[in-house]
């Protein structure tokens, strides 16, 4: 009766995992965060920062675009990477459950039946006489390796940490996919506006070329004016094909995020003018970031697994105690009668005396792996804080960039209008008009890019802060052990249905 009590009171050898504490800093940037500037264009509103405010689990809805939200929902529902992450989590959980079976006695049932024939000649009797009889056997064997040092429990702990890793890998996959969909949809909208602006300018310059050609025909302009306008038009047209190429490839990328093939593009898209820029941005406390970033939690789970593995290595260096027993019957008569009962009970202790240092150096390798994972955890935290700081700075400075680009667009538009009027009265050569046209085209396209960047900066901040996964449920039934699967059941899905 003393042994069970000893086992219950015993603890597992090796280090116990302790969750690392967060960095002792109060903010992500050296200076306090200030609200951004505003610009008189769509997506140019000022943005402020709310320190310590929680993040919505559905942060993409803050852009107030039904089409954008529909894209994200479709991607999460259909993308194979999310589905693979769900099944990887289930596999890890099943492995942990399988290892838990090692804590229980292993029971094996054996049965046998044999038919034999003997000759009486071998027994000294008259030849030609034979005897037939049957032999039966049945037994139950029990074997139990006592987990005195907690090696089995450490193995279970290691596998449970691996399941935690897969759970946060699912969140990381979900976060990356949603952020990529939002960025791809915004980039798609930006390219469409850039193409529309370029086509509009090409049309205006084509009309201008017609007017210059007419004036040349009546002797009002020189041939150089016509050539200058033709060159300007050609330059504008040359910028159109690369934009169309980018848009086509961006559409293919967006379709891939949605889990569609390129040929399944139905043409839905987001309009840049329909997006709304969130005016108040939540910024988590630095102490909370280490619990919110999926990549940090993955690194923490890896460190936990390494800690448990060290305990396994130490337990393997210590003596192992095994209890075993069997109960059964064997003989030609009725089974389990008093004359056929056979039973046994045994215990054994094993200790490796010499193995050339295999177990010791295996344990030392596990210790080195722990130290490595600890360093990688620190590196992940540093990178995460850098991501947040980069996003915050981008939001601030890109807001100023959009304001400057909007002003540049207005200034070049006014300059172009003035150059055209001055050319009409002969005050400036036509090359002044062509230069003004090119400046206006560049300024307008740059403004559109800066406009889209404000939205992608905001999406990047939500991604850097963890995406609010703790405020929603991302696991599906695919991530859970199958409750009603048959004992010999195979996969639920067939390979031939993979791409249907």
Protein Blocks (a to p, Z undefined) as FASTA:
>chain_A
ZZmmmmmmpccedjddddddddddfbfbfbdcdddddddbehiaccdddehiacdfklml
mnopaklmmmmmmmmmmmmklmmmmmmmmmmmmmmmmmmmmmpccdddddddddddddfk
lnopaehiacdddddddddddddddffkommmmmmmmmmmmmmmmmmmmmmmmmmmmmmm
mmmmmmmmmmmmmmmmmmmmmmmmmmmmmmmmmmmmnopacfklmmmmmmmmmmmmmmmm
mmmmmmmmmmmmmmmmnopafklpgoiacdfklpccdfbdcdddfklmmmmmmklmmmmm
mmmmmmmmmmmmmmmmpccdddddddddedjbdehiaklgccdddddddddfbgghmmmm
mmmmmmmmmmmmmmmmmmmmmmmmmmmmmmmmmmmmmmmmmmmmmmmmmmmmmmmmmmmm
mmmnopacfklmmmmmmmmmmmmmmmmmmmmmmmmmmmmmmmmnnoommmccfbdfklpc
cfkbcfkbccfbdfklmmZZ
